[in-house]
Amino acid sequence: MTDLTLIHTAQIHVDTFEGLAGTAILHHIVRPDWLERAQQGIDETLRQEITSEISALPGPALCTCTTLGELVETAGATRLDEPMMQKAAQIGGPVLIAYCLESTLKPSTALLERAFSEQGKTAEIRSLPLTGLWRHFTDGNIELFHKQIATWISTSLALVADTSCVVLAQASMAGAAEYIETDIPVLTSPAIAMQKMLSDL
């Protein structure tokens, strides 16, 4: 029996989350076409398709695609980055959001603003666009992708000294954390989300 369903837009995430599952039994839905379509704007056809898929699931679901975050939340699934944003708000601002897809920025920022508001704090958010690096991920050059992200973030933090924490907005970026040269917290969504989801089972 499946304990948790995960909805991905890239096959590479399956192994990542299986490694975080412990004894839980996961079911994976992999739909790269959903991200491709969402990047052009989420139309009613895509909205209905995803909502129908989530509504038919027998138990809890976690969506690992940040771009689809607002839609999957409305449909009843958990957004991968929600627990991470709560943790970032607890740490307090200024928070640096690094992202590699333009379609990620708006939902990520809105979710972090909501987390600050729920904790009665004023949102202090900075963003670091790394959209030029996404091609490394799509080409399968994952290590280069992570190291380039780390280089840009480390450089940015050296120039802005008062940042409280870094948020890596997308699940695909998580591996960059080990390469980032900083003493401040670097938050990644997969481990934080899975810890929360598994504790709630």
PyMOL commands that set and color helices and strands:
alter all, ss='L'
color gray80, all
select helices_A, chain A and resi 13-18+32-38+44-55+69-75+82-91+102-118+131-138+142-159+171-179+189-200
alter helices_A, ss='H'
color red, helices_A
select strands_A, chain A and resi 4-8+26-30+61-63+78-79+95-99+125-129+165-168+186-188
alter strands_A, ss='S'
color yellow, strands_A
deselect
rebuild
show_as cartoon
